[in-house]
């Protein structure tokens, strides 16, 4: 965990919050009929959107914002607390749209407790912001959109985050999609296409590290 602890202490780029606010103006790219037929993921890697999805035992309304929905989900309570500590609530309640890869509580528990506690302190706000904005991509990217990008690029979709660095998404085992972060860490999408009024959420099982 030494590398993880060192990572948490890296100073955040001063432009992270500005970049997150700026992506309010980004709209998702239009999809042509030809692209629509190519949106099926690679064989063995389907991610079908849920109807009236439940997250953490709560119904997620497509008419509510990312923050409002996440606040109802029992398995996203740590993420909500982190968003509050980083001062990102107002931004993630904005029009967006945003695509959020949302670590569940179990994902945060993989981080040592002392590090988690430290990140929630005001002195670590910049570091926490860097990590959280690394989980946000401008625009509304559904599972089909990600799959289409992967198909068009040799099996891997490269996504530019609000934080500034990239995420790589590719098909994993057992019909999953796996995200690789800048440090080579892996996180699996456990629930895709949770629609929000200002974007879409994909629940993941590991915190991504820039």
Residue frames as a rotation matrix with the C-alpha (Angstrom) as fourth column:
UNK 1
0.556 0.831 0.000 0.00
0.831 -0.556 0.000 0.00
0.000 0.000 -1.000 0.00
UNK 2
-0.152 -0.684 -0.714 3.04
0.605 -0.635 0.479 2.31
-0.781 -0.359 0.511 0.06
UNK 3
-0.874 -0.185 0.450 2.51
0.484 -0.424 0.765 3.45
0.049 0.886 0.460 -3.49
UNK 4
0.044 0.977 0.210 -1.15
0.776 -0.166 0.609 4.14
0.630 0.136 -0.765 -2.75
UNK 5
0.492 0.119 -0.862 -0.31
0.777 -0.507 0.373 6.21
-0.393 -0.854 -0.342 0.30
UNK 6
-0.560 -0.764 -0.320 2.26
0.483 -0.615 0.623 8.18
-0.673 0.195 0.714 -1.68
UNK 7
-0.641 0.382 0.665 -0.25
0.649 -0.193 0.736 8.77
0.410 0.904 -0.125 -4.44
UNK 8
0.391 0.881 -0.264 -2.75
0.885 -0.282 0.370 10.21
0.251 -0.379 -0.891 -2.02
UNK 9
0.288 -0.356 -0.889 -0.17
0.585 -0.670 0.457 12.85
-0.758 -0.652 0.015 -1.06
UNK 10
-0.587 -0.491 0.644 0.40
0.807 -0.295 0.511 14.10
-0.060 0.820 0.570 -4.60
UNK 11
-0.570 0.365 -0.737 -0.71
-0.009 -0.899 -0.438 17.72
-0.822 -0.243 0.515 -5.01
UNK 12
0.191 0.752 0.631 -3.74
0.769 0.285 -0.572 18.20
-0.610 0.594 -0.524 -7.23
UNK 13
-0.682 -0.322 0.656 -3.60
0.702 -0.537 0.467 20.24
0.202 0.780 0.593 -10.37
UNK 14
-0.786 0.342 -0.515 -5.16
0.079 -0.771 -0.632 23.64
-0.613 -0.537 0.579 -9.77
UNK 15
-0.723 0.493 -0.483 -7.39
-0.686 -0.433 0.585 23.26
0.079 0.755 0.651 -12.81
UNK 16
-0.942 0.320 -0.101 -9.36
0.317 0.947 0.047 20.21
0.111 0.012 -0.994 -11.69
UNK 17
-0.326 0.876 -0.354 -12.41
0.555 -0.126 -0.822 22.02
-0.765 -0.465 -0.446 -10.31
UNK 18
-0.256 0.204 -0.945 -12.39
-0.582 -0.813 -0.018 24.50
-0.772 0.545 0.327 -13.18
UNK 19
-0.884 -0.110 -0.454 -12.36
-0.446 0.486 0.751 21.64
0.138 0.867 -0.478 -15.65
UNK 20
-0.762 0.647 -0.043 -15.26
0.623 0.713 -0.321 19.94
-0.177 -0.271 -0.946 -13.93
UNK 21
-0.101 0.737 -0.668 -17.33
0.168 -0.649 -0.742 23.10
-0.981 -0.187 -0.058 -14.06
UNK 22
-0.484 -0.162 -0.860 -16.40
-0.712 -0.497 0.495 23.64
-0.508 0.852 0.125 -17.70
UNK 23
-0.998 0.060 -0.010 -17.73
0.043 0.804 0.593 20.26
0.044 0.591 -0.805 -18.75
UNK 24
-0.287 0.947 -0.142 -21.25
0.220 -0.079 -0.972 21.50
-0.932 -0.310 -0.186 -18.01
UNK 25
0.108 0.319 -0.942 -21.11
-0.720 -0.628 -0.295 22.83
-0.686 0.709 0.162 -21.55
UNK 26
-0.842 -0.469 -0.266 -20.20
-0.524 0.595 0.609 19.50
-0.127 0.653 -0.747 -23.15
UNK 27
0.310 0.950 0.030 -22.98
-0.870 0.296 -0.394 17.62
-0.383 0.096 0.919 -24.89
UNK 28
-0.050 -0.316 0.947 -22.85
0.030 0.948 0.318 13.93
-0.998 0.044 -0.038 -25.84
UNK 29
-0.805 -0.337 -0.488 -21.96
-0.454 -0.177 0.873 13.25
-0.381 0.925 -0.010 -29.44
UNK 30
0.280 0.921 -0.270 -24.78
-0.889 0.143 -0.436 12.46
-0.363 0.362 0.859 -31.81
UNK 31
-0.486 -0.378 0.788 -25.02
-0.166 0.925 0.341 8.84
-0.858 0.035 -0.512 -32.89
UNK 32
-0.383 0.314 -0.869 -25.65
-0.923 -0.115 0.366 7.85
0.015 0.943 0.334 -36.47
UNK 33
0.713 0.695 0.088 -27.71
-0.692 0.719 -0.072 4.78
-0.114 -0.009 0.993 -37.41
UNK 34
0.491 -0.599 -0.632 -24.52
-0.179 0.641 -0.746 3.08
0.853 0.480 0.208 -38.60
UNK 35
-0.561 -0.720 0.410 -22.86
-0.528 -0.070 -0.846 3.70
0.638 -0.691 -0.341 -35.26
UNK 36
0.084 0.680 0.728 -25.89
-0.990 0.141 -0.018 2.38
-0.115 -0.719 0.685 -33.43
UNK 37
0.875 0.264 -0.406 -25.50
-0.359 0.916 -0.178 -1.02
0.325 0.301 0.897 -35.10
UNK 38
0.114 -0.931 -0.348 -21.88
0.063 0.356 -0.932 -1.11
0.991 0.084 0.099 -33.91
UNK 39
-0.008 -0.110 0.994 -22.65
-0.823 -0.564 -0.069 -0.45
0.568 -0.818 -0.086 -30.28
UNK 40
0.947 0.266 -0.183 -22.83
-0.131 0.834 0.536 -4.06
0.295 -0.483 0.824 -29.19
UNK 41
0.403 -0.846 0.349 -19.81
-0.819 -0.163 0.550 -4.80
-0.409 -0.508 -0.759 -26.98
UNK 42
-0.435 -0.665 -0.607 -17.23
-0.827 0.562 -0.024 -7.39
0.357 0.492 -0.794 -27.86
UNK 43
0.234 0.560 -0.795 -18.38
-0.225 0.827 0.516 -10.98
0.946 0.058 0.320 -27.63
UNK 44
0.074 -0.139 -0.988 -18.82
0.791 0.611 -0.027 -12.04
0.607 -0.779 0.155 -24.02
UNK 45
-0.796 -0.446 -0.409 -18.90
0.604 -0.632 -0.485 -8.46
-0.042 -0.633 0.773 -22.76
UNK 46
-0.197 0.811 0.551 -22.50
0.467 -0.416 0.780 -7.27
0.862 0.411 -0.297 -22.97
UNK 47
-0.899 0.035 -0.437 -23.70
0.383 -0.423 -0.821 -4.57
-0.214 -0.906 0.366 -20.59
UNK 48
-0.327 0.862 0.387 -27.46
0.671 -0.076 0.738 -4.23
0.665 0.501 -0.553 -20.94
UNK 49
-0.756 0.106 0.647 -29.11
-0.381 -0.873 -0.303 -1.12
0.533 -0.475 0.700 -19.45
UNK 50
-0.825 0.466 -0.319 -31.40
0.556 0.568 -0.607 -1.79
-0.101 -0.678 -0.728 -16.52
UNK 51
-0.226 0.840 0.494 -35.06
0.197 -0.457 0.867 -0.84
0.954 0.294 -0.062 -16.40
UNK 52
0.699 0.449 0.556 -35.95
-0.374 -0.433 0.820 1.15
0.609 -0.781 -0.135 -13.26
UNK 53
-0.042 -0.824 -0.565 -32.53
0.188 0.549 -0.814 0.31
0.981 -0.140 0.132 -11.78
UNK 54
0.978 0.206 0.022 -32.04
-0.002 -0.097 0.995 -0.25
0.207 -0.974 -0.095 -8.07
UNK 55
-0.008 -1.000 0.011 -28.72
0.081 -0.012 -0.997 0.75
0.997 -0.007 0.081 -6.51
UNK 56
-0.913 -0.403 0.069 -28.04
-0.049 -0.060 -0.997 0.01
0.406 -0.913 0.035 -2.87
UNK 57
-0.627 0.724 -0.288 -31.67
0.760 0.487 -0.431 -0.96
-0.172 -0.490 -0.855 -2.35
UNK 58
-0.123 0.567 -0.814 -33.04
0.107 -0.808 -0.579 2.34
-0.987 -0.159 0.039 -3.67
UNK 59
0.452 0.368 0.812 -34.70
0.842 0.125 -0.525 3.16
-0.295 0.921 -0.253 -6.98
UNK 60
-0.591 -0.705 -0.392 -32.66
0.434 -0.687 0.583 5.53
-0.680 0.174 0.712 -9.12
UNK 61
0.510 0.857 -0.072 -34.82
0.460 -0.343 -0.819 8.13
-0.727 0.384 -0.569 -10.83
UNK 62
-0.211 -0.580 0.787 -33.77
0.977 -0.122 0.172 9.35
-0.004 0.806 0.592 -14.29
UNK 63
0.484 0.481 0.731 -35.36
0.481 -0.844 0.237 12.66
0.731 0.237 -0.640 -13.31
UNK 64
0.971 -0.200 -0.129 -32.97
0.029 -0.439 0.898 13.30
-0.236 -0.876 -0.421 -10.41
UNK 65
0.551 -0.826 -0.120 -29.34
-0.748 -0.426 -0.509 14.42
0.369 0.370 -0.853 -10.40
UNK 66
0.067 -0.671 -0.738 -26.31
0.008 0.740 -0.673 12.25
0.998 0.039 0.055 -9.79
UNK 67
-0.835 -0.428 0.345 -25.94
-0.293 -0.185 -0.938 13.53
0.465 -0.885 0.029 -6.23
UNK 68
-0.140 0.875 0.464 -29.63
-0.990 -0.120 -0.072 13.14
-0.007 -0.469 0.883 -5.39
UNK 69
0.668 0.385 -0.637 -29.72
-0.477 0.878 0.031 9.55
0.571 0.284 0.770 -6.59
UNK 70
-0.187 -0.837 -0.514 -26.41
0.068 0.511 -0.857 8.58
0.980 -0.195 -0.039 -5.01
UNK 71
-0.675 -0.053 0.736 -27.59
-0.656 -0.412 -0.632 9.98
0.337 -0.909 0.244 -1.68
UNK 72
0.370 0.894 0.253 -30.39
-0.929 0.347 0.130 7.38
0.029 -0.283 0.959 -1.67
UNK 73
0.583 -0.192 -0.789 -28.13
-0.212 0.902 -0.376 4.40
0.784 0.386 0.486 -2.39
UNK 74
0.944 -0.165 0.285 -26.83
-0.264 0.137 0.955 2.71
-0.197 -0.977 0.086 0.76
UNK 75
0.568 -0.764 0.306 -23.78
0.715 0.642 0.277 1.33
-0.408 0.061 0.911 -1.05
UNK 76
0.127 -0.523 0.843 -22.66
0.715 -0.540 -0.443 4.76
0.687 0.659 0.305 -2.28
UNK 77
0.922 0.330 -0.203 -22.63
0.371 -0.601 0.708 6.55
0.112 -0.728 -0.676 1.09
UNK 78
0.209 -0.917 -0.339 -18.83
0.632 -0.137 0.762 6.81
-0.746 -0.374 0.551 1.23
UNK 79
-0.456 -0.331 0.826 -18.73
0.878 -0.318 0.357 8.33
0.145 0.888 0.436 -2.25
UNK 80
0.483 0.711 0.510 -21.39
0.555 -0.700 0.450 10.87
0.677 0.066 -0.733 -1.28
UNK 81
0.825 -0.237 -0.514 -19.39
0.408 -0.379 0.830 11.82
-0.391 -0.895 -0.216 1.83
UNK 82
-0.207 -0.969 0.133 -16.27
0.776 -0.080 0.626 12.22
-0.596 0.233 0.768 -0.30
UNK 83
-0.195 0.228 0.954 -18.09
0.814 -0.505 0.287 14.42
0.547 0.833 -0.087 -2.83
UNK 84
0.849 0.528 0.032 -19.29
0.394 -0.672 0.627 16.59
0.353 -0.520 -0.778 0.04
UNK 85
0.536 -0.717 -0.446 -15.80
0.496 -0.160 0.853 16.83
-0.683 -0.678 0.270 1.56
UNK 86
-0.451 -0.750 0.484 -14.35
0.823 -0.141 0.550 17.84
-0.344 0.647 0.681 -1.81
UNK 87
-0.335 0.396 -0.855 -16.99
-0.073 -0.916 -0.396 20.53
-0.939 -0.070 0.336 -2.33
UNK 88
-0.986 -0.107 -0.130 -18.24
-0.142 0.104 0.984 18.97
-0.092 0.989 -0.118 -5.57
UNK 89
-0.459 0.876 0.147 -21.93
0.607 0.429 -0.669 18.61
-0.649 -0.218 -0.729 -4.66
UNK 90
0.201 0.583 -0.787 -23.08
-0.176 -0.769 -0.615 21.78
-0.964 0.262 -0.052 -6.42
UNK 91
-0.461 -0.460 -0.759 -21.13
-0.812 -0.126 0.570 20.95
-0.358 0.879 -0.316 -9.57
UNK 92
-0.999 0.037 -0.027 -22.47
0.024 0.930 0.366 17.39
0.039 0.365 -0.930 -9.80
UNK 93
-0.219 0.972 -0.090 -25.98
0.576 0.054 -0.816 18.74
-0.788 -0.230 -0.571 -9.33
UNK 94
-0.318 0.007 -0.948 -25.45
-0.503 -0.849 0.162 20.97
-0.803 0.529 0.273 -12.37
UNK 95
0.575 0.709 -0.408 -26.74
-0.687 0.147 -0.712 20.30
-0.444 0.690 0.571 -15.89
UNK 96
-0.043 -0.664 0.747 -23.68
0.046 0.745 0.665 18.39
-0.998 0.063 -0.002 -17.04
UNK 97
0.889 0.447 -0.101 -23.95
-0.368 0.828 0.422 15.96
0.272 -0.338 0.901 -18.62
UNK 98
-0.109 -0.914 0.391 -21.45
-0.992 0.125 0.016 13.79
-0.063 -0.386 -0.920 -16.75
UNK 99
0.568 0.127 -0.813 -20.47
-0.168 0.985 0.037 10.16
0.806 0.115 0.581 -16.92
UNK 100
0.132 -0.469 0.873 -19.47
-0.981 -0.187 0.048 9.01
0.140 -0.863 -0.485 -13.43
UNK 101
0.025 -0.221 -0.975 -17.70
0.027 0.975 -0.221 5.78
0.999 -0.020 0.030 -12.58
UNK 102
0.315 0.302 0.900 -18.96
-0.775 -0.465 0.428 5.51
0.547 -0.832 0.087 -9.01
UNK 103
-0.657 -0.572 -0.490 -16.95
-0.151 0.737 -0.659 3.40
0.738 -0.359 -0.571 -6.53
UNK 104
0.506 0.847 -0.166 -19.19
-0.023 0.206 0.978 1.64
0.862 -0.491 0.123 -4.05
UNK 105
0.729 -0.183 0.659 -18.49
-0.680 -0.295 0.671 1.43
0.072 -0.938 -0.340 -0.33
UNK 106
0.833 -0.422 0.357 -16.60
0.277 0.878 0.391 -1.85
-0.479 -0.227 0.848 -0.72
UNK 107
0.556 -0.644 0.525 -14.31
0.592 -0.136 -0.794 -0.14
0.583 0.752 0.306 -3.24
UNK 108
0.421 -0.376 0.825 -13.37
-0.503 -0.854 -0.133 2.55
0.755 -0.359 -0.549 -0.73
UNK 109
0.846 -0.052 0.530 -12.81
-0.475 0.379 0.794 -0.09
-0.242 -0.924 0.296 1.94
UNK 110
0.765 -0.636 0.106 -9.94
0.612 0.665 -0.427 -1.46
0.201 0.392 0.898 -0.15
UNK 111
0.111 -0.688 0.717 -8.08
-0.041 -0.724 -0.688 1.73
0.993 0.047 -0.108 0.76
UNK 112
-0.541 -0.364 -0.759 -6.49
0.694 0.318 -0.647 1.65
0.476 -0.876 0.081 4.24
UNK 113
0.438 0.837 -0.328 -8.77
0.871 -0.305 0.385 3.22
0.223 -0.455 -0.862 6.84
UNK 114
0.053 -0.492 -0.869 -6.15
0.621 -0.665 0.414 5.74
-0.782 -0.562 0.270 7.93
UNK 115
-0.896 -0.393 0.207 -5.78
0.386 -0.458 0.801 6.96
-0.220 0.797 0.562 4.35
UNK 116
-0.224 0.904 0.365 -9.55
0.751 -0.079 0.655 7.23
0.621 0.421 -0.661 3.88
UNK 117
0.506 0.408 -0.760 -9.87
0.839 -0.438 0.324 9.23
-0.201 -0.801 -0.564 7.08
UNK 118
-0.363 -0.754 -0.548 -7.00
0.507 -0.653 0.563 11.50
-0.782 -0.073 0.619 6.07
UNK 119
-0.809 0.037 0.586 -8.53
0.560 -0.252 0.789 12.21
0.177 0.967 0.183 2.67
UNK 120
0.193 0.978 0.079 -11.72
0.846 -0.207 0.492 13.49
0.498 -0.028 -0.867 4.29
UNK 121
0.103 -0.223 -0.969 -9.81
0.783 -0.584 0.217 16.21
-0.614 -0.781 0.114 6.18
UNK 122
0.899 0.320 -0.299 -9.87
0.119 -0.835 -0.537 19.80
-0.422 0.447 -0.789 4.87
UNK 123
0.169 -0.928 -0.332 -6.10
-0.570 -0.366 0.736 19.77
-0.804 0.065 -0.591 4.39
UNK 124
-0.680 -0.420 0.601 -6.45
0.129 0.738 0.662 16.93
-0.722 0.528 -0.448 1.88
UNK 125
0.328 0.925 -0.193 -9.26
-0.034 -0.193 -0.981 18.48
-0.944 0.328 -0.032 -0.15
UNK 126
0.169 -0.325 -0.931 -7.06
-0.929 -0.367 -0.040 19.00
-0.329 0.871 -0.364 -3.21
UNK 127
-0.843 -0.537 0.018 -5.95
-0.513 0.814 0.273 15.36
-0.161 0.221 -0.962 -3.24
UNK 128
-0.449 0.770 0.453 -9.50
0.287 0.604 -0.743 14.12
-0.846 -0.203 -0.493 -2.77
UNK 129
0.423 0.598 -0.680 -10.72
-0.416 -0.539 -0.733 16.36
-0.805 0.593 0.021 -5.59
UNK 130
-0.327 -0.646 -0.689 -8.05
-0.931 0.095 0.352 14.95
-0.162 0.757 -0.633 -7.89
UNK 131
-0.940 -0.019 0.341 -9.18
-0.028 0.999 -0.019 11.40
-0.341 -0.027 -0.940 -7.21
UNK 132
-0.135 0.985 0.112 -12.90
0.300 0.148 -0.942 12.14
-0.944 -0.094 -0.315 -7.56
UNK 133
0.393 0.284 -0.875 -12.60
-0.634 -0.605 -0.482 14.14
-0.666 0.744 -0.058 -10.78
UNK 134
-0.696 -0.658 -0.288 -10.61
-0.688 0.497 0.529 11.22
-0.204 0.566 -0.799 -12.21
UNK 135
-0.720 0.522 0.457 -13.87
0.402 0.851 -0.339 9.25
-0.565 -0.061 -0.823 -12.01
UNK 136
0.316 0.864 -0.392 -15.79
0.175 -0.459 -0.871 11.80
-0.933 0.207 -0.296 -14.12
UNK 137
-0.711 -0.429 0.557 -15.86
0.611 0.015 0.792 11.97
-0.348 0.903 0.251 -17.91
UNK 138
-0.598 0.509 -0.619 -17.61
-0.479 -0.846 -0.233 14.85
-0.642 0.157 0.750 -19.74
UNK 139
-0.487 0.511 -0.708 -20.74
-0.771 0.129 0.624 13.88
0.410 0.850 0.332 -21.64
UNK 140
0.269 0.673 0.689 -23.22
-0.808 0.547 -0.219 11.04
-0.524 -0.498 0.691 -21.31
UNK 141
-0.453 -0.523 -0.722 -21.48
-0.808 0.583 0.084 7.76
0.377 0.621 -0.687 -22.19
UNK 142
0.615 0.693 0.377 -23.70
-0.774 0.623 0.117 4.70
-0.153 -0.364 0.919 -21.98
UNK 143
0.125 -0.519 0.846 -22.41
-0.152 0.832 0.533 1.15
-0.981 -0.195 0.025 -21.98
UNK 144
0.658 0.198 0.726 -23.19
0.629 0.385 -0.675 0.98
-0.413 0.901 0.129 -25.70
UNK 145
0.939 -0.345 0.013 -21.19
-0.297 -0.825 -0.480 4.14
0.176 0.447 -0.877 -26.35
UNK 146
0.249 -0.882 0.399 -18.18
-0.799 0.046 0.600 2.75
-0.547 -0.468 -0.694 -24.51
UNK 147
0.215 -0.102 0.971 -18.51
0.240 0.970 0.049 -0.58
-0.947 0.222 0.233 -26.31
UNK 148
0.920 0.170 0.352 -18.64
0.379 -0.169 -0.910 1.20
-0.095 0.971 -0.220 -29.68
UNK 149
0.691 -0.722 0.002 -15.48
-0.720 -0.690 -0.071 3.14
0.053 0.048 -0.997 -28.88
UNK 150
0.071 -0.663 0.745 -13.74
-0.502 0.622 0.601 -0.05
-0.862 -0.417 -0.288 -27.82
UNK 151
0.499 0.198 0.843 -14.77
0.495 0.733 -0.466 -1.84
-0.711 0.650 0.268 -31.03
UNK 152
0.977 -0.059 0.203 -13.53
0.138 -0.552 -0.822 1.05
0.160 0.832 -0.531 -33.13
UNK 153
0.473 -0.833 0.287 -10.16
-0.816 -0.537 -0.212 1.15
0.331 -0.134 -0.934 -31.35
UNK 154
-0.241 -0.684 -0.688 -8.91
-0.443 0.709 -0.549 -2.40
0.864 0.172 -0.474 -31.23
UNK 155
0.084 0.384 -0.920 -10.92
0.539 0.759 0.366 -3.44
0.838 -0.526 -0.143 -28.18
UNK 156
-0.337 -0.253 -0.907 -10.08
0.926 -0.261 -0.271 -0.57
-0.168 -0.931 0.323 -25.82
UNK 157
0.572 0.535 0.622 -11.95
0.561 -0.808 0.178 2.70
0.598 0.247 -0.762 -25.26
UNK 158
-0.554 -0.773 -0.310 -9.78
0.804 -0.401 -0.438 5.59
0.215 -0.492 0.844 -24.08
UNK 159
0.534 0.833 0.144 -11.69
0.702 -0.532 0.474 8.14
0.471 -0.151 -0.869 -22.02
UNK 160
-0.562 -0.679 0.472 -10.34
0.318 -0.704 -0.635 11.59
0.763 -0.207 0.612 -21.07
UNK 161
0.043 0.573 -0.818 -11.40
0.987 0.104 0.125 12.45
0.157 -0.813 -0.561 -17.53
UNK 162
0.860 0.312 0.403 -12.20
0.228 -0.943 0.244 15.83
0.456 -0.118 -0.882 -16.03
UNK 163
0.739 -0.647 -0.187 -9.05
0.162 -0.098 0.982 15.47
-0.654 -0.756 0.032 -13.92
UNK 164
0.449 -0.539 -0.712 -7.06
-0.823 -0.559 -0.096 15.42
-0.347 0.630 -0.695 -17.14
UNK 165
-0.685 -0.713 0.148 -5.67
-0.619 0.677 0.399 11.91
-0.385 0.182 -0.905 -17.29
UNK 166
-0.220 0.568 -0.793 -7.13
-0.837 0.308 0.452 8.96
0.501 0.763 0.408 -19.17
UNK 167
-0.062 0.265 0.962 -8.99
-0.578 0.777 -0.251 5.76
-0.814 -0.571 0.105 -18.36
UNK 168
-0.702 -0.148 -0.696 -8.82
-0.666 0.482 0.569 2.65
0.251 0.864 -0.437 -20.54
UNK 169
0.016 0.787 0.616 -11.94
-0.721 0.436 -0.538 0.45
-0.693 -0.435 0.575 -20.77
UNK 170
-0.535 -0.219 -0.816 -11.86
-0.759 0.548 0.351 -3.02
0.371 0.807 -0.459 -22.29
UNK 171
0.537 0.767 -0.352 -13.80
-0.566 0.636 0.524 -6.29
0.626 -0.083 0.775 -22.16
UNK 172
-0.427 -0.631 0.647 -13.02
-0.904 0.296 -0.309 -8.46
0.003 -0.717 -0.697 -19.16
UNK 173
-0.947 0.035 -0.319 -13.88
0.005 0.996 0.092 -12.02
0.321 0.085 -0.943 -18.13
UNK 174
-0.617 0.743 -0.259 -17.39
0.759 0.474 -0.447 -13.28
-0.210 -0.473 -0.856 -17.44
UNK 175
0.092 0.725 0.683 -19.23
0.859 -0.405 0.314 -10.63
0.504 0.557 -0.660 -19.48
UNK 176
0.519 0.021 -0.854 -17.65
0.639 -0.673 0.372 -7.69
-0.567 -0.739 -0.363 -17.64
UNK 177
0.611 -0.445 0.654 -15.94
0.310 -0.626 -0.715 -4.47
0.728 0.640 -0.245 -18.62
UNK 178
0.418 -0.597 -0.684 -12.71
0.877 0.069 0.475 -3.53
-0.237 -0.799 0.553 -16.86
UNK 179
0.932 -0.150 0.329 -11.31
-0.056 -0.959 -0.278 -0.03
0.357 0.241 -0.903 -16.39
UNK 180
0.241 -0.923 -0.301 -7.53
0.958 0.275 -0.076 0.41
0.153 -0.271 0.950 -16.17
UNK 181
0.947 0.126 -0.295 -6.34
0.211 -0.937 0.278 3.56
-0.242 -0.326 -0.914 -14.42
UNK 182
0.746 -0.666 0.010 -3.16
-0.494 -0.564 -0.662 5.58
0.447 0.489 -0.749 -14.89
UNK 183
-0.019 -0.760 0.650 -1.28
-0.976 0.155 0.153 3.44
-0.217 -0.631 -0.745 -12.36
UNK 184
-0.651 -0.206 -0.731 -2.29
-0.509 0.833 0.218 0.16
0.564 0.514 -0.647 -13.97
UNK 185
-0.815 0.423 0.396 -4.97
-0.234 0.384 -0.893 -0.59
-0.530 -0.820 -0.214 -11.37
UNK 186
-0.824 0.552 -0.130 -8.08
0.127 0.403 0.907 -2.46
0.553 0.730 -0.401 -12.45
UNK 187
-0.701 0.706 0.102 -11.72
-0.348 -0.214 -0.913 -1.73
-0.622 -0.675 0.396 -11.61
UNK 188
-0.866 0.430 0.255 -14.72
0.491 0.634 0.597 -3.69
0.095 0.642 -0.760 -12.87
UNK 189
-0.634 0.760 0.146 -18.05
-0.710 -0.646 0.279 -2.12
0.306 0.073 0.949 -13.81
UNK 190
-0.957 0.282 0.069 -20.57
0.203 0.819 -0.536 -3.97
-0.208 -0.499 -0.841 -11.64
UNK 191
0.069 0.996 0.049 -23.67
0.773 -0.023 -0.634 -2.02
-0.630 0.082 -0.772 -12.68
UNK 192
-0.868 -0.440 0.232 -23.91
0.468 -0.565 0.679 -0.02
-0.168 0.698 0.696 -15.88
UNK 193
-0.697 0.547 0.464 -26.27
0.233 -0.439 0.868 2.59
0.678 0.713 0.178 -17.31
UNK 194
-0.176 0.634 -0.753 -27.89
0.949 -0.094 -0.301 4.04
-0.261 -0.768 -0.585 -14.21
UNK 195
-0.189 0.134 0.973 -29.57
0.704 -0.672 0.229 7.02
0.685 0.728 0.033 -15.84
UNK 196
-0.337 0.032 -0.941 -29.58
0.757 -0.586 -0.290 10.45
-0.560 -0.810 0.173 -14.21
UNK 197
0.765 0.641 -0.065 -31.13
0.495 -0.650 -0.577 13.77
-0.412 0.409 -0.814 -15.21
UNK 198
0.755 -0.551 -0.355 -27.62
-0.607 -0.792 -0.060 15.17
-0.248 0.261 -0.933 -15.73
UNK 199
-0.215 -0.878 -0.427 -25.74
-0.966 0.257 -0.042 12.13
0.147 0.404 -0.903 -16.98
UNK 200
0.706 0.349 -0.616 -25.17
-0.305 0.935 0.180 8.45
0.639 0.061 0.767 -16.34
UNK 201
0.164 -0.612 0.773 -23.53
-0.965 0.062 0.254 6.44
-0.204 -0.788 -0.581 -13.56
UNK 202
0.444 -0.145 -0.884 -21.64
-0.219 0.939 -0.264 3.17
0.869 0.311 0.385 -13.83
UNK 203
0.797 -0.129 0.591 -20.96
-0.588 0.061 0.807 1.56
-0.140 -0.990 -0.027 -10.44
UNK 204
0.297 -0.788 -0.540 -17.41
-0.346 0.438 -0.829 0.16
0.890 0.433 -0.143 -10.06
UNK 205
0.889 0.152 -0.432 -15.74
0.243 0.644 0.726 -2.09
0.389 -0.750 0.535 -7.51
UNK 206
0.110 -0.911 -0.398 -12.35
0.976 0.025 0.215 -0.34
-0.186 -0.412 0.892 -7.06
UNK 207
0.730 0.057 -0.681 -11.34
0.100 -0.995 0.024 3.30
-0.676 -0.085 -0.732 -6.61
UNK 208
0.659 -0.468 0.588 -9.47
0.693 0.076 -0.717 4.56
0.291 0.880 0.375 -9.69
UNK 209
0.483 -0.586 -0.651 -6.13
0.439 -0.481 0.759 6.31
-0.758 -0.652 0.025 -9.14
UNK 210
0.987 -0.153 0.038 -4.64
-0.051 -0.539 -0.841 9.03
0.149 0.829 -0.540 -11.37
